[in-house]
Amino acid sequence: MRKPHLMFLPYLKIAFDGAKLGISRVCFSIIHSWKVCFVGSSSLAIINGDDPRTTLEDFTVPPEWILFPSNLVYSLHEAKLFLNTAQVNASGLSDLCRTGWAISGCDVFILRSCFEIESDWIKLIGDMHQKPVVPIGLLSPSLQAINKAEDSSSDNNIWVTISGWFGKQDKGSVVYIAFGSEVSLSQGEITELALGLELSGLPLFWVLRKSDESCELLEGFKERIKGRGIVWTSWAPQLWILSHDSVGGFLTHCGIISIIEGLQFGRALVMLPFQADQGLNARILKRNWSGKKSQEMRKTGRLQGMKWPKR
């Protein structure tokens, strides 16, 4: 059996075992370049916890090793969540330390990105970690693939069920609301969102995950939006929804995949980050990617009112 030229594995220990055999290792980052730059000045600094930032306030300004203009900062409530990743978990390592080891132990660093939109960040990663960095593109799905999936997927019945409603709405009029598979809304967040969406008067399609059903919508909310809005509590075909001409805006948690899909179809983004790198994504997106087509709703940890962006 011939020795492989490259190891591409999801488990850190197996990758390091492969290093003993002289097999090259690739680190494929599922987070974006700016978050990699934010967590530490080098892989060794991350592993050793050598960070000049010692207070929550230190994380509300750009890191000192980022020398170009940037708004890469956390708010105070986000900084608290970020520091939790520095705590040792059941694996015996912190998430931050694991990140440092993954970067330190790889020969090549791969990103789901491209130079056209992130050249400064991609170059900075290479300088910080002294590794070749290979951006492989945003990997956004093609409309052809979406249409093929629509024709063949077992979930096609769901799209058939809801597509008729989208087809009755005016072009660019619908607000699509979805926060991914990991965000769980509190009762207060559900209530404030419902109030805002009702007051907007806009057609809306709100994907409210089943895990959120222990929290209740405002009494009479569904009846008051009947005809112009739907609250959907099961899986929804996000790509097909975003590709529909009736959708004008996307209220999103700022997971990077959702951002890519929203921008792919030219939807205005209203950004409501909750956790992990979502706040950083929102700020970078607002500054660099889409200008006035994006707004952030959460700056202090609580929802705040805003005007819907004009198309």
C-alpha positions in Angstrom: 0.0 0.0 0.0 1.4 3.4 -1.0 1.8 6.2 1.5 -0.7 9.0 0.9 0.6 12.4 -0.1 -1.9 14.3 2.0 -4.1 13.8 5.1 -7.4 15.6 5.3 -9.1 14.4 8.4 -11.6 15.9 10.9 -9.9 14.6 14.0 -6.9 16.4 15.4 -5.1 13.4 17.0 -5.3 11.3 13.8 -3.8 14.1 11.8 -0.9 14.4 14.3 -0.4 10.7 14.2 -0.1 11.0 10.4 2.7 13.6 10.9 4.9 10.9 12.4 4.7 9.0 9.1 5.8 12.1 7.1 2.3 12.7 5.6 1.4 16.3 4.9 -1.6 17.8 6.7 -4.2 20.3 5.6 -6.2 22.4 7.9 -9.6 23.4 6.4 -11.1 26.2 8.4 -14.8 26.3 8.7 -14.6 29.8 10.1 -13.8 32.9 8.1 -10.4 34.5 7.8 -11.1 37.4 10.1 -12.0 35.1 13.0 -8.8 33.2 12.5 -6.9 36.5 12.7 -8.9 37.6 15.8 -8.3 34.6 18.1 -4.5 35.2 18.5 -1.3 36.6 17.0 0.2 33.2 16.2 -0.6 29.5 16.7 2.0 29.3 19.5 0.4 32.3 21.3 -3.0 30.7 21.0 -1.7 27.4 22.5 0.1 29.0 25.4 -2.7 31.5 26.1 -0.2 34.4 25.4 -2.7 37.2 24.7 -2.2 40.8 25.6 -5.9 41.2 25.9 -6.8 40.7 29.6 -10.1 42.5 30.1 -13.4 42.3 28.3 -12.9 45.8 27.1 -9.7 44.8 25.3 -11.8 42.7 22.9 -14.0 45.7 21.9 -11.1 47.2 19.9 -9.3 45.6 17.0 -6.3 43.4 18.0 -3.0 45.2 17.9 -1.5 42.8 15.3 -4.1 43.9 12.7 -2.3 46.9 11.2 -4.9 47.9 8.5 -8.1 49.7 9.2 -10.7 47.3 10.7 -13.9 47.1 12.7 -13.0 43.6 13.9 -14.3 43.9 17.4 -16.7 42.2 19.8 -19.3 43.9 21.9 -19.0 43.3 25.6 -21.7 40.6 25.7 -20.0 38.8 22.8 -16.6 39.1 24.5 -17.9 37.2 27.5 -19.1 34.4 25.2 -15.8 34.3 23.4 -13.7 34.0 26.6 -15.7 30.8 27.4 -13.9 29.1 24.5 -10.7 29.6 26.4 -11.9 27.4 29.2 -10.8 23.7 29.3 -13.7 21.4 28.4 -14.2 17.6 28.8 -11.6 16.9 26.1 -8.9 18.3 28.3 -8.3 21.2 26.0 -10.0 24.5 25.4 -11.6 25.2 22.0 -9.0 28.0 21.5 -6.1 25.7 22.3 -7.4 23.1 19.9 -7.6 25.8 17.2 -4.0 26.7 17.9 -2.8 23.1 17.7 -4.7 22.6 14.4 -3.0 25.6 12.8 0.4 24.8 14.3 0.3 21.2 13.0 -0.8 21.8 9.5 1.4 22.3 6.4 -1.3 24.2 4.4 -4.2 26.3 5.6 -7.4 26.2 3.4 -10.2 28.7 3.6 -13.7 28.9 2.1 -13.0 32.4 0.8 -11.4 34.3 -2.1 -8.9 37.1 -2.6 -11.4 39.4 -4.2 -13.2 40.0 -0.9 -10.7 39.1 1.8 -7.2 39.7 0.4 -6.0 41.6 3.5 -7.2 38.9 5.9 -5.9 36.0 3.8 -2.4 37.6 3.6 -2.5 38.4 7.3 -3.1 34.7 8.2 -0.1 33.7 6.1 2.1 36.3 7.8 0.9 35.5 11.3 1.2 31.7 11.1 3.9 31.4 8.4 1.8 28.9 6.4 0.7 28.8 2.8 -2.9 29.9 2.7 -5.2 28.6 -0.1 -8.6 30.2 -0.6 -10.8 27.8 -2.5 -13.8 30.2 -3.2 -17.1 30.7 -1.4 -18.5 27.4 -2.8 -21.9 28.9 -3.3 -24.4 26.4 -4.9 -25.4 27.0 -8.5 -29.0 27.6 -9.5 -28.7 24.6 -11.7 -27.9 22.5 -8.7 -30.8 24.1 -6.7 -33.2 23.3 -9.5 -32.0 19.8 -9.8 -32.4 19.2 -6.1 -35.9 20.7 -6.3 -36.9 18.2 -8.9 -35.4 15.2 -7.2 -35.3 15.8 -3.4 -37.6 13.9 -1.1 -38.2 17.3 0.6 -39.7 18.6 -2.6 -43.1 18.3 -1.0 -42.2 20.9 1.5 -41.3 23.4 -1.2 -44.5 22.5 -3.2 -46.4 23.3 0.0 -44.9 26.8 0.6 -44.0 27.9 -2.9 -47.6 28.8 -3.8 -47.6 31.4 -1.0 -44.3 32.9 -2.2 -45.7 33.0 -5.8 -48.6 35.2 -4.6 -46.3 37.9 -3.1 -45.0 41.0 -4.9 -41.4 40.9 -6.2 -38.9 41.8 -3.5 -41.6 42.3 -0.8 -41.0 39.3 1.5 -38.9 39.3 4.6 -37.4 35.8 5.2 -36.4 35.2 8.8 -34.1 32.2 9.8 -31.4 31.8 12.4 -29.8 28.4 11.5 -29.8 25.1 13.4 -27.9 26.1 16.6 -29.5 29.4 17.7 -32.3 29.0 20.4 -34.3 32.1 20.9 -35.4 33.3 24.4 -38.9 34.3 25.2 -38.0 37.9 25.2 -36.3 37.6 21.8 -39.3 35.9 20.2 -41.6 38.5 21.6 -39.5 41.5 20.4 -39.1 39.9 16.9 -42.8 39.2 16.6 -43.6 42.8 17.6 -41.2 44.2 15.1 -42.3 42.0 12.3 -45.9 42.7 12.9 -45.3 46.5 13.0 -43.3 46.3 9.7 -46.5 45.5 7.8 -44.4 43.4 5.4 -45.1 39.9 4.0 -42.9 37.6 6.1 -41.8 33.9 6.3 -40.4 33.1 9.7 -38.7 29.8 10.3 -39.1 29.2 14.0 -37.3 26.0 15.1 -39.1 23.4 17.1 -36.7 23.7 20.0 -38.0 27.3 20.4 -41.6 26.1 20.8 -41.4 26.1 24.6 -41.5 29.8 24.1 -44.7 31.3 23.0 -45.6 33.8 20.3 -47.6 36.8 21.2 -51.2 36.0 21.7 -53.1 36.4 18.4 -49.8 37.0 16.4 -50.5 34.3 13.8 -54.1 35.5 13.4 -53.0 39.2 12.9 -50.5 38.3 10.2 -52.7 35.8 8.5 -52.6 36.2 4.8 -49.4 38.2 4.8 -47.2 36.0 6.9 -46.3 32.4 7.8 -44.6 31.0 10.9 -43.0 27.8 9.8 -41.9 25.3 12.5 -40.2 22.5 10.5 -37.2 22.3 8.2 -37.4 24.9 5.4 -35.5 24.8 2.0 -33.5 28.0 2.5 -31.8 28.0 -0.9 -35.1 27.7 -2.8 -36.7 30.4 -0.6 -33.8 32.9 -1.1 -33.8 32.2 -4.8 -37.4 33.2 -5.2 -38.1 36.6 -6.7 -40.6 37.6 -4.0 -37.9 37.6 -1.3 -36.4 41.0 -0.8 -34.8 40.8 2.6 -33.2 38.2 4.9 -33.1 38.6 8.7 -30.2 36.3 9.6 -28.0 35.2 12.5 -24.9 35.9 10.4 -23.7 32.3 10.1 -21.2 32.5 7.2 -23.1 30.0 5.0 -26.4 32.0 5.4 -24.5 35.2 4.5 -23.1 33.6 1.4 -26.5 32.3 0.3 -28.2 35.6 1.0 -25.6 37.6 -1.0 -25.6 35.1 -3.8 -29.2 36.0 -4.6 -28.8 39.7 -3.9 -31.0 39.9 -0.8 -30.8 42.8 1.6 -29.4 41.5 4.9 -30.6 42.5 8.4 -28.1 41.1 10.8 -28.9 39.7 14.2 -25.8 37.9 15.5 -26.2 35.6 18.5 -23.0 33.6 19.2 -19.5 32.4 18.1 -18.2 34.4 15.1 -21.5 35.9 14.1 -20.9 39.3 15.6 -17.6 39.6 13.8 -19.2 38.5 10.6 -21.8 41.1 10.9 -19.3 44.0 11.4 -17.0 42.9 8.6 -20.0 42.4 6.3 -21.3 45.9 7.0 -17.9 47.5 6.4 -16.6 45.6 3.4 -19.1 43.5 1.6 -22.4 45.1 1.0 -22.4 48.7 2.1 -25.9 50.0 2.8 -27.6 46.8 2.0 -26.9 45.4 5.5 -27.7 46.6 9.0 -27.0 45.1 12.4 -29.9 44.9 14.9 -27.9 43.8 18.0 -25.1 45.9 19.4 -25.6 45.6 23.2 -26.9 42.1 23.6 -30.5 43.3 23.3 -32.6 43.8 20.2 -33.0 47.3 19.0 -35.4 49.0 16.6 -34.3 49.8 13.0 -35.6 50.8 9.7 -35.9 48.1 7.0 -33.2 48.8 4.3 -34.6 50.2 1.1 -34.1 48.2 -2.1 
